[in-house]
Amino acid sequence: MRGMTLLSKDTFLKGAFILTAAGIIVKLIGSVNRILLSRLLGGEGIGLYQMAYPIYLLALSVSSAGIPVAISIIVAEKIALGDYRGANRVFRISLAVLAITGAVFTFLLYFGAGWLIEHHFVRDPRAYWAIAALAPAIFFVTILSSYRGYFQGLQMMTPTAVSQIIEQLFRVVTMILFAYLLLPRGLEFAAAGASFGAGPGAAAGLMVLVYFYWRERKSFQGHMNAQTLQRQESSVSIISRIVRLALPVSLANIMLPVVSNIDLLIVPARLEAAGYTIEQSTELFGYLTGMAVPLVNLATILTASLAASLVPAVSEAYTLRNPQQVYQRTATAVRISNLITIPSFVGMMLLAKPISVMLYGTPNADTSIAILSLGIFLLGIHQVTTGVLQGLGHTAIPVINMVLSAVVKIILSWVLTGMPELGIKGAAWATNADFGVAAILNIYFIYRYVGFAIDIRDTLRTSVAAGVMGGFVLVVYDIVMSQTLHNSLATLAAIAVGGTVYALFLLLTGGVTGRDVERVPRVGAQLAQLLRRLRLLRR
């Protein structure tokens, strides 16, 4: 029974690709939502909505990060040992506890909205309805997290991916619909309608997960019936473990908005100290945080998905006392991360100005984009190594490392941004240092617990391929731009040719092997066979 797995279980690579595809779709839907909602509500209405929305994000920080990770670790451990009853028990206990806590926090938010207004935590009284309208979402999102953690522990990422897409779709549709219907009653009610959309969205996502649970229940029940009797962990012990594992992950997720708020306090003020006007400081801060940072986050969707998929995969191997498999999965994830993030870093750095013009209609964000492009590589390493450490059960280590890296960032932001010769460049380099320090500290602990160190030779080969790609990117952009005078066309052509050259160079130099290609979900075997016939792939 030990090590027996469900037939529908995903490999961690397949799971990562599934979550990546879902993440891209969710971001696209979210982008459409931002455009439509901004046009519907205007600046003032969006301001009211944004006063309430951070409360929802705080709930997501706790429920969608810490709790699913904790549940997935424990469920993966139980499944690795063949204890399907124990895994189901973890899910049922977590579901009951989270249903209670979700109801409590829903009650507190609904009846505490007035308190937040009265005590000026929220400055505009009109935001009351937007805050109260978020209350139902807290309940559904909290329960949702239990189901997602359960399926991720089973290494079934499809339910989570589908539920994320459906949740976002229903959320956006209901947000726009209710905001439109309530707009005649006033902006405060339209903003409340937009806030309320989070509830139906989360409810729709939950229904998807309930469907998958219902579909898989017979298969899972068969495993439980075939299982020999095992002593079950007590409810108190399970709840205690969930809290111990989830709390550090939740704190790590909360660190992101905390660091952003610290940036808000430090960067504009230090830019003014460097000699910029208030208007110039605000503009430069917008280029960095509103334009460059989102591009880095977009480029690391795959590595974030890899990290989520790694947690139960590493937990399973670690529980079975299989250090070789832990090492192999760590090495595979880091290698894939480098194969994606290094060329992304090079391409974004070289095309910073064209990308800025294409996406934002201004060339002025190019400096922030070019410097922060290095953060793609550093953040990718940080995300993947965090997933490994969490899978090993060391969920507190990444949090401590993030705190230390945040301290470094605060110091560097204060010093470098205040230098007239650096200005916003200093803030961008401080952000890179934040990612880099956290990544290096994680790598140290990965080496300590797993014995894994980054393959320098393989990384150099990837870097050389990215460098060759960079040369073609510049040439193609210049040629197309000179012929068409169309920046977007030249940028997209350079990206397409650069990506093709990068892939071909890796294939011809052995940077990508047949085994790598065969690991690509669904099409890997056929693609590897085709490349071998074309003599583009080493056997």
C-alpha positions in Angstrom: 0.0 0.0 0.0 2.9 2.3 0.7 3.4 4.8 -2.2 0.2 3.9 -4.0 -1.2 6.8 -5.9 -4.5 7.9 -7.5 -4.8 7.1 -11.2 -5.6 10.8 -12.0 -2.6 12.1 -10.1 -0.5 14.7 -12.0 3.3 14.6 -12.1 4.7 17.8 -10.6 5.8 19.1 -14.0 2.4 18.5 -15.6 0.8 20.1 -12.5 3.1 23.1 -13.0 2.1 23.5 -16.6 -1.6 23.2 -15.7 -1.3 25.9 -13.0 0.7 28.1 -15.4 -2.0 27.9 -18.1 -4.6 28.8 -15.5 -2.6 31.6 -14.1 -2.2 33.2 -17.6 -5.9 32.9 -18.3 -6.8 34.4 -14.9 -4.5 37.4 -15.5 -6.0 38.0 -18.9 -9.5 38.0 -17.5 -8.3 40.3 -14.7 -6.8 42.7 -17.2 -10.1 43.0 -19.0 -11.8 43.5 -15.7 -9.5 46.4 -14.7 -10.1 48.2 -18.0 -13.9 47.8 -17.9 -14.3 48.6 -14.2 -12.1 51.7 -14.5 -14.2 53.0 -17.4 -17.4 52.3 -15.5 -16.5 53.7 -12.1 -13.9 56.3 -12.9 -11.1 57.3 -10.6 -13.3 58.1 -7.6 -15.3 54.9 -7.8 -12.2 52.8 -8.2 -10.8 54.6 -5.2 -13.8 53.5 -3.1 -13.4 50.0 -4.4 -9.7 50.0 -3.6 -10.3 51.0 0.0 -12.2 47.7 0.5 -10.3 45.4 -1.8 -7.1 45.2 0.4 -9.2 43.5 3.1 -10.2 40.8 0.6 -6.5 40.5 -0.5 -5.6 40.0 3.2 -8.1 37.2 3.5 -6.6 35.6 0.3 -3.1 36.0 1.7 -4.1 33.8 4.6 -6.5 31.4 3.0 -5.1 30.9 -0.5 -1.5 30.7 0.5 -0.8 29.3 4.0 -3.7 26.9 4.5 -3.7 25.1 1.2 0.1 24.6 1.4 -0.2 23.2 5.0 -3.0 20.8 4.0 -1.2 19.7 0.8 1.9 18.9 2.8 0.1 16.7 5.4 -2.2 15.1 2.8 0.9 14.3 0.6 2.6 12.7 3.6 -0.5 10.5 4.3 -0.8 9.4 0.7 2.9 8.6 0.4 2.4 6.2 3.3 -0.7 4.7 1.8 -2.9 6.2 4.6 -5.9 7.3 2.5 -8.2 7.3 5.5 -5.7 9.7 7.2 -5.6 12.0 4.2 -9.4 12.1 4.1 -9.5 12.8 7.8 -7.2 15.7 7.4 -9.5 17.1 4.7 -12.7 16.7 6.8 -11.2 18.2 9.9 -9.7 21.2 8.0 -13.0 21.7 6.2 -14.9 21.8 9.5 -12.5 24.1 11.2 -12.3 26.5 8.2 -16.1 26.6 7.8 -16.3 27.8 11.4 -13.5 30.3 11.1 -14.9 31.5 7.7 -18.3 32.1 9.2 -16.7 34.0 12.2 -14.6 36.3 10.0 -17.6 36.9 7.7 -19.6 38.0 10.7 -16.8 40.1 12.0 -16.2 41.9 8.7 -19.9 42.5 8.0 -20.6 44.0 11.4 -17.2 45.5 11.8 -17.3 47.6 8.6 -18.9 50.5 10.5 -16.1 50.2 13.2 -13.4 50.5 10.5 -15.1 53.7 9.3 -15.7 55.2 12.7 -12.1 54.6 13.8 -10.8 56.0 10.5 -9.0 52.9 9.4 -10.9 53.6 6.2 -11.0 57.4 5.7 -14.0 57.7 3.3 -17.4 56.8 5.0 -18.8 55.9 1.5 -16.5 52.8 1.5 -18.8 51.2 4.2 -21.0 49.4 1.7 -18.0 48.1 -0.4 -16.4 46.6 2.8 -19.7 45.0 4.0 -20.3 43.5 0.5 -17.0 41.6 0.8 -18.2 39.6 3.8 -19.7 36.6 1.9 -16.5 36.2 -0.1 -14.5 35.6 3.1 -16.6 32.5 4.0 -16.4 30.9 0.5 -12.7 31.7 0.0 -11.9 30.1 3.4 -13.7 26.8 2.6 -12.3 26.9 -1.0 -8.8 26.8 0.5 -9.4 23.5 2.2 -10.5 21.8 -1.0 -7.6 23.3 -3.0 -5.1 22.1 -0.3 -6.6 18.6 -0.4 -6.4 18.2 -4.2 -2.9 19.7 -4.3 -1.8 17.2 -1.6 -3.1 14.5 -4.0 -1.0 16.1 -6.7 -4.1 16.8 -8.7 -3.7 20.4 -10.0 -6.5 20.4 -12.5 -9.3 21.0 -10.0 -7.4 24.0 -8.6 -6.7 25.4 -12.1 -10.2 25.0 -13.3 -11.6 26.5 -10.1 -9.3 29.5 -10.4 -10.5 30.2 -13.9 -14.2 29.8 -13.1 -13.8 31.9 -9.9 -12.2 34.7 -11.8 -14.7 34.6 -14.6 -17.7 34.7 -12.3 -16.1 37.3 -10.2 -15.5 39.6 -13.1 -18.9 39.1 -14.6 -20.7 39.8 -11.4 -18.5 42.7 -10.5 -19.2 44.5 -13.8 -22.9 43.6 -13.7 -23.6 44.8 -10.1 -21.5 47.9 -10.5 -23.5 48.8 -13.7 -26.9 48.1 -12.1 -26.1 50.0 -8.9 -24.3 53.0 -10.5 -27.6 55.0 -10.8 -27.8 54.9 -7.0 -24.4 56.4 -6.5 -20.7 55.6 -6.7 -20.6 54.1 -3.3 -23.2 51.5 -4.2 -21.5 50.8 -7.6 -18.2 50.2 -5.7 -20.1 47.9 -3.3 -21.5 46.0 -6.3 -18.0 45.5 -7.6 -16.8 44.3 -4.2 -19.7 41.9 -3.9 -18.6 40.1 -7.1 -15.8 38.4 -5.0 -18.5 36.3 -3.2 -20.2 34.7 -6.3 -16.8 34.2 -7.8 -15.5 32.3 -4.8 -18.8 30.3 -4.6 -18.5 29.3 -8.2 -14.9 28.2 -7.7 -16.1 26.2 -4.7 -18.8 24.4 -6.7 -16.2 23.3 -9.2 -14.1 21.8 -6.5 -17.1 20.1 -4.9 -17.8 18.6 -8.4 -14.3 17.2 -8.7 -14.5 15.8 -5.1 -17.8 14.1 -5.9 -16.3 12.7 -9.2 -13.2 11.3 -7.4 -15.0 10.0 -4.3 -15.6 6.4 -5.6 -11.9 6.0 -6.6 -10.7 7.4 -3.3 -13.2 5.3 -1.3 -11.9 2.2 -3.0 -8.4 3.0 -1.8 -9.7 3.5 1.7 -11.6 0.2 1.7 -8.5 -1.6 0.5 -6.3 0.0 3.2 -5.3 -2.0 6.3 -6.2 -0.5 9.6 -3.8 2.2 10.8 -3.7 4.3 13.9 -5.1 7.7 13.0 -3.7 11.1 14.1 -5.8 13.0 16.6 -7.9 16.0 15.5 -5.9 18.2 17.9 -2.6 17.1 16.4 -3.9 17.7 12.8 -5.2 21.1 13.6 -2.0 22.0 15.4 0.2 20.9 12.4 -2.0 22.8 10.0 -1.5 26.0 12.1 2.2 25.5 12.5 2.8 24.9 8.8 0.3 27.5 7.5 1.2 30.4 9.7 4.7 31.0 8.3 3.4 30.7 4.7 0.7 33.2 5.4 3.2 35.6 7.0 5.4 35.2 3.9 2.4 36.1 1.7 1.5 39.1 3.9 5.2 40.3 3.6 4.6 41.2 -0.1 2.0 44.0 0.6 4.0 45.0 3.7 7.1 45.5 1.6 5.1 47.4 -1.0 3.8 49.8 1.6 7.3 50.3 2.9 8.3 51.2 -0.7 5.5 53.7 -0.7 6.9 55.4 2.4 10.5 55.3 1.4 11.0 55.6 -2.4 9.0 58.8 -3.2 10.5 60.6 -0.1 14.0 59.6 -1.0 13.5 60.7 -4.6 12.5 64.1 -3.3 15.6 64.1 -1.1 17.6 63.4 -4.3 16.3 66.6 -5.9 13.2 65.5 -7.7 9.9 67.3 -7.4 6.8 65.7 -5.9 5.3 65.2 -9.3 8.5 63.7 -10.7 8.9 61.4 -7.7 5.3 60.1 -8.1 5.8 59.5 -11.8 9.1 57.6 -11.3 7.5 55.5 -8.5 4.7 54.6 -10.9 7.1 53.5 -13.5 8.8 51.1 -11.0 5.9 49.7 -9.1 3.1 50.0 -11.6 4.9 49.0 -14.8 8.2 47.2 -14.1 7.2 45.1 -11.2 4.0 43.6 -12.9 6.2 42.5 -15.8 8.5 40.6 -13.5 5.5 38.9 -11.8 4.1 38.1 -15.3 7.4 36.5 -16.4 7.5 34.3 -13.3 4.0 32.7 -13.5 5.6 29.3 -14.5 8.1 29.4 -11.6 5.3 30.2 -9.1 3.3 27.3 -10.5 6.4 25.1 -10.2 6.7 26.0 -6.6 3.1 25.2 -5.8 3.4 21.8 -7.6 6.7 21.1 -5.9 5.4 21.3 -2.4 3.4 18.0 -2.3 5.9 16.3 -4.7 8.8 17.0 -2.4 6.7 16.2 0.7 5.8 12.8 -0.8 9.5 11.9 -1.6 10.7 13.2 1.8 8.1 11.2 3.7 9.1 8.0 1.9 12.7 8.8 2.9 13.8 9.0 -0.7 16.5 11.8 -0.7 17.5 10.9 -4.3 14.0 11.8 -5.6 13.9 15.0 -3.5 17.2 16.0 -5.1 16.1 15.1 -8.6 12.8 17.0 -8.3 14.7 20.0 -6.9 17.3 19.9 -9.7 14.6 19.6 -12.4 12.6 22.5 -11.0 15.6 24.8 -10.7 16.8 23.8 -14.2 13.4 24.6 -15.8 13.3 27.8 -13.9 16.7 28.9 -15.3 15.7 27.8 -18.8 12.7 30.2 -18.6 13.9 33.1 -16.5 17.4 33.7 -17.9 16.2 34.3 -21.5 13.3 36.3 -20.2 15.7 38.5 -18.2 17.9 39.1 -21.2 15.0 39.8 -23.6 13.3 42.2 -21.3 16.6 44.0 -20.5 17.4 44.5 -24.2 13.9 45.4 -25.3 13.0 47.5 -22.2 12.2 50.7 -24.1 10.2 49.0 -26.9 8.3 46.9 -24.4 7.5 50.1 -22.4 6.2 51.8 -25.4 4.2 48.8 -26.6 2.5 48.1 -23.3 2.3 51.4 -21.6 2.5 54.0 -24.4 5.6 55.6 -22.9 9.3 55.0 -23.2 10.0 56.4 -19.8 9.6 53.2 -17.8 12.5 51.6 -19.7 15.2 52.2 -17.0 13.1 50.6 -14.3 12.2 47.7 -16.6 15.8 47.1 -17.7 17.2 47.0 -14.2 14.4 45.0 -12.7 14.6 42.4 -15.5 17.3 40.7 -13.5 14.7 40.2 -10.8 13.0 37.6 -13.1 15.9 35.2 -12.7 16.3 35.9 -9.0 12.6 35.7 -8.1 12.3 32.5 -10.1 15.1 30.9 -8.0 13.5 32.2 -4.8 10.0 30.8 -5.7 11.2 27.3 -6.6 13.5 27.0 -3.6 10.7 28.2 -1.3 8.5 25.4 -2.7 11.2 22.8 -1.9 11.7 24.1 1.7 7.9 24.1 2.2 7.7 20.5 0.9 10.4 19.5 3.4 8.2 21.0 6.1 10.6 23.9 6.8 7.9 26.6 6.1 9.4 29.1 8.6 12.8 29.3 6.9 11.6 31.2 3.7 9.7 33.7 5.9 12.8 34.4 8.0 14.8 34.8 4.8 12.2 37.2 3.4 12.4 39.3 6.5 16.2 39.5 6.3 16.0 40.3 2.6 13.4 43.0 3.3 15.7 44.6 5.8 18.4 44.7 3.1 16.0 46.2 0.7 14.9 48.9 3.1 18.5 50.0 3.8 19.4 50.0 0.2 16.3 51.8 -0.9 17.0 54.5 1.6 20.6 54.9 0.7 20.6 54.3 -3.1 17.4 56.1 -4.0 18.5 59.2 -2.2 21.6 59.5 -4.4 21.0 62.0 -7.2 23.0 60.0 -9.7 20.8 56.9 -9.1 17.4 58.0 -8.0 14.8 55.4 -9.2 17.6 53.2 -10.4 18.6 52.8 -6.8 15.1 51.6 -5.8 15.1 49.1 -8.7 18.5 47.7 -7.6 17.3 47.5 -4.0 14.3 45.4 -5.2 16.8 43.1 -7.1 18.8 42.8 -3.9 15.6 41.8 -2.0 15.0 38.9 -4.5 18.7 38.0 -4.6 19.3 37.8 -0.8 16.1 35.7 -0.3 17.2 33.4 -3.1 20.7 33.0 -1.9 19.6 32.2 1.7 17.1 29.7 0.4 19.8 28.0 -1.7 22.0 27.7 1.3 19.3 25.8 3.2 18.5 23.7 0.2 22.2 22.7 0.0 22.1 22.0 3.8 19.0 19.8 3.7 19.0 18.3 0.2 22.7 18.6 -0.8 21.7 20.4 -4.0 23.8 23.2 -5.5 23.0 25.0 -8.8 24.9 23.4 -11.8 27.2 26.3 -12.8 28.1 24.7 -16.2 24.5 24.1 -17.1 23.6 27.7 -16.1 26.5 29.1 -18.1 25.3 27.2 -21.2 21.8 28.6 -20.7 23.3 32.1 -20.3 25.3 31.7 -23.5 22.2 30.6 -25.4 20.3 33.6 -24.0 23.2 35.9 -25.1 23.1 34.6 -28.6 19.3 35.1 -28.6 19.9 38.7 -27.4 22.1 39.5 -30.4 19.3 38.2 -32.8 16.7 40.2 -30.8 18.5 43.5 -31.3 19.2 42.9 -35.0 15.6 41.8 -35.8 14.1 44.7 -33.9 16.3 47.2 -35.8 15.6 45.6 -39.2 11.8 45.4 -38.7 11.6 48.9 -37.1 13.6 50.5 -40.0 11.3 48.9 -42.5 7.9 49.4 -40.9 8.4 52.1 -38.3 6.0 50.1 -36.1 7.3 49.5 -32.6 4.9 46.8 -31.5 5.4 44.8 -34.7 9.2 45.1 -34.4 9.0 44.1 -30.7 6.8 41.0 -31.2 9.0 39.9 -34.2 12.2 40.3 -32.2 10.6 38.2 -29.3 9.4 35.5 -31.7 12.8 35.2 -33.6 14.7 35.4 -30.3 12.7 32.6 -28.7 13.2 30.4 -31.8 17.0 31.1 -31.9 17.2 30.4 -28.2 15.4 27.0 -28.5 17.4 25.9 -31.5 20.8 26.9 -29.9 19.9 24.8 -26.8 18.8 21.8 -28.9 22.0 21.9 -31.1 24.4 22.3 -28.2 22.7 19.8 -25.9 21.4 22.3 -23.5 18.1 20.6 -23.8 18.1 16.8 -24.0 15.6 14.3 -25.3 14.6 13.5 -21.8 13.8 17.2 -21.2 11.5 17.3 -24.2 9.8 14.0 -23.3 8.9 15.5 -20.0 6.7 18.1 -21.6 3.1 17.1 -20.8 1.0 15.4 -23.5 3.1 16.3 -26.5 6.6 15.6 -25.2 7.1 12.1 -26.6 5.9 13.1 -30.1 7.8 16.3 -30.1 11.1 14.5 -29.1 10.6 12.0 -31.9 10.0 14.8 -34.5 13.1 16.7 -33.3 15.2 13.5 -33.5 14.1 13.0 -37.1 15.1 16.5 -37.9 18.4 15.9 -36.2 17.9 18.8 -33.9 17.9 16.7 -30.7 20.7 14.6 -29.3 19.8 11.0 -28.5 
